[in-house]
């Protein structure tokens, strides 16, 4: 079914997705001497560089979710539904293996073959080169249901199968014969892993046991018990240390010493979900782990007790984000709060700039002691927050409201942590009625960053100082409203405060004339009552436009200057989850739980765009420059970015009916985008990559024939050619060089094979003294080449020769063109043809003009006496004038 595209927004990419439940794969590249970890992210996979966890590849998206991953020296394999795809260069699909009737659950590369297992317990061995089925094995689920595959090292053509019945079978895939059946371990096998020792494999069982078994003698060498339930993953260090690491479904990791046969250390809460993937890096004290909590981590074994610590990681929300807002005016930072109680900051520029502000906690010190998994101080998720970058370097710049909680918290983006203040008014603590029933419902920060306002379900609206966290006053007589406060906002200059209640009251207050709580004066400046109940509000500070979402699924736009409703938009069929204004307040975007986002044109009051999703949007936000639209959705871990097509192309915004609903759903953006993040052509993982397969862009020699092109030579090589005489005169020494004292005797020498010998041939010396060389007989190499030049290739060689010369050498060559210096009129005419060629092609334009100026300065008198030279000079002048005229235009 084709997707319905938005007229205004195009899918750009998804942020904050790193891993899912599919076990990760590590791949070593000998050419780059680098390890790469491959993780699944739904319908695509990521490839990270282990040395810095930089994202170097994002694969093409598949039609369905990836179920398993594998890799060899040539390809990366990913199974989806009943197909297996082979990716080249970590991105492009080059082979598809079709033959399974049910979904593929496990794949294993095996030399020139690929082994796959599906849900029907059918094993297919493929020929990778031919993409054909080599062998099919059918197993009965009742007697031997396969759960794990392994190729034991040094076992030629042998594959080891583990089953849910607890037994193992060793098969020869070349002869398709069962070689040996191992006894049952009385528990389903969850994982098989090759140990560093030959003939030994590690076996993880569902009852928590880990067995090291010798295949050759069918003997158990040793066994361990993991107390956290089933063994989810297993790996061995490959740097010579006898260490085994196991992962559990609870997110814990255990480190075992195989020589001492004991537990060395525990890494509790290494992940927030099951440790699905565990891989050791070849010949390094490092392991990589991945989990369904949307994180991939690298651990290093450098602790004194033999334990490991977290070296580097990539992580995002482990539960769906529910609130997003752009923090800065450049639209480069997106703050996101999720159901996991975490507050994250995503960068639209580069993944390396993402950071986590941590998880909300009532007591951070106690949380560190108890750990995140069993944290008794975890706060509810953040459902609303506001931020301001004005004073973020001085004090906390974010205020957050939590689900069903009265207390508000401050956060520091610069320090990437919770702030110093937990705001809770004393009135709620003193009153038994208010203590248990009141909760904070909305918040905002003033444009200056000095104050925050918090609205409560009791109708109170309080003002606090962001720097000190102190209470600065309340609005209204006792309470600002008689019902729950649904929204609070301040204008651009902090002149007025706007509050609204669930019952439909919208009040406008003077910001600086707050009264004490016990005051009997209601200082409300004006009141606007609407018929419908209010669910939320959004103020566009620059224009003073206030958007009000009501419980009847409509949106009202109020002009705060005249305190009147100027627009009403009705078209959604479910609760409005969020709203966003464009930079110029021309558009209003509304998101609803009916899986729609609608774009309303405020001046015309019409719907201009609407797009539909698979899952309902929970929060939307346009960047301050309207360049990107950020969205979050139900049951999605990513923050999705959409680019505004109106900024780089013409878009016809034809009006749509208010109740318009697209028939088709828009396709969500993937984590891939136009260019990968690090050295796209250099960071390829494939060992057999052809360098010539990459098309490296090279700038053309000349962009356009109507433009002039410079040589880019240093100015010292051409700028002062016409002033060379002046420079030499200025650099002339003040005193003549002194004649050295005569030596008492002089014996000339001749160099030969034996070294140096004295020259006693007086006659030869006298003959040489009488020999006189005439300067008019010989021409330089440049002059000879110029005289013999006949085509464009010859002119190119002449220019290359001049480019290599210094200013003095060029001056000498130009002066040698005259008859007095051994040249001729023909030679001068040839040089002028050479200059005409440079002017006509418009290349090396500054060199041509510099050479021409020097030529005219030296030979002006000769040119004026020769008609052929004058004619050639007129042609040069005509071309030069035409070029300069085009440049001025």
WOGI-V110733 format. One line per field, one symbol per residue. psi: psi as a letter, one per 40 degrees, with the letter a starting at -180 (. if undefined). Layout:
psi: ???
//
This chain:
psi: hiihiiddiihciiiehdiaehiihhhhhddefiihhhiifbeiiihihddefhheihiiiidiihdiiiiaddihhhihbeihhhhifedhhdihhhdieihhdhihigbeihhihidefhhhhihddefihdihhhihdddghheiihhhieghfhhhhiieeeiihhihedefihdihiiiefihhdihhhidiiehihhhideeihhhhhddefihdiiihheeaihdiiiiiefehghihiiieeeihihhhddefihdihgifdieaigdhhhihhfifiihiiieefihihihgeideeiiihdiihiaheihiehiihdieefehhhhiieeeihihihedideeiiheaihidhdddddddiddfheehiiiheiiiihedfdedahehhihihfhdhiiiihddefiiaehhhhidddddhddddeeiihdiiihideediihhiieeeihihihddeeiheiihihcidieahheiiiiadefdihhiiideehhihihdefiiideiehhfhdihhhidiihdiihhhddeehhhhhieefihihhhedefihdihhheieihhdiihiidefdihhhiieefihihhhddefiheihiiidihhdiihiidefdihhiiihfheihhhhihdeeeihhhghiiidfhhidiiihiiaeiadhidhgdedfhehdfihdeehghhhhidhdideiihieeiideeddedeedddddddehidiiiihiiiidihhiihhadebhiihegddddddddehhhheediiidddddddehdaddddddddddddeiidddddddddeeiddeeaiddddddddddddddddefifddddddddddddddfddddeehdddddddddddddddddddddd.
//
